[in-house]
Amino acid sequence: MRFLIKVAFWLAIVAILLPGGDKHATAPAPEVSPTEAVSAAGAAMSDMGRFCARQPDACAVGSQAAAAFGQKAQAGAKKLYELLNDRPGPNETGSVGKPAGRPAGAAQPSQHTLTPADLNPAWRGPEPRKDPKRPA
């Protein structure tokens, strides 16, 4: 819970320090130096650290809410994980699958169609030189 409060606080500080996009603002923007912003942020963070000491009931309810939210998020992640992993995908793609009515060991029509002439190589490299000076 403290982490979320800290993140929200620092995001608010960053949003405040970003330059505004409204060029037609009628009221002058307050001048806040970066050192003042950092000191104010430090004071706010030290005040946040004592929040549970000042408001123990609110802190207890907040921690229970955070725990319940964490449990729900964990259960949702577990369901999503199970959903993604329990459905086995197809073992074969549609383009490679066996056609209906064909035995498992039978060759497909597109296999074993090469003729003996197709199996002979069309080109051979040059014969190695037979140089009597160099042994093979």
C-alpha positions, 0 to 999 in steps of 0.5 A: 500500500505504501508503495502505491502511495509513494508512486502516486505521489512522485507521479503527481510531483513529476506532473506538476513539474512538467511544463504546461501546454496551455499557452493562453492561460490567464492566471500567472503560473506559480513559481516553484523552484526544483529545490522547493519541490524536492523539500516539499516532497521529502516532507510529504514522504516523511508525513506519509511514513507516520500515517499509520501511526496517526490513523491505524484503522485506515492503515489496517483497512488499506492493508486488508484491501491491498491483500485482497486485491493481491489475492484476486490478481494472483487468482486471475493470473493463475486462471490466465496461465491455466487457460493458456497452458491447458489447451494443447495446440494441434500437433500438425498444421493444416498444410502438413496434416494427413488427408482423410482416408489415407493410411498412416504409412502410405506415401503422399502423391507428391513424394517419390516422383523423381525419375532415374534421369532426375536423380543423375547429377547434371553437372560435375566439377572438373577432374583433378589434375594429374600432376606427376610431380605432386602425389595425390 
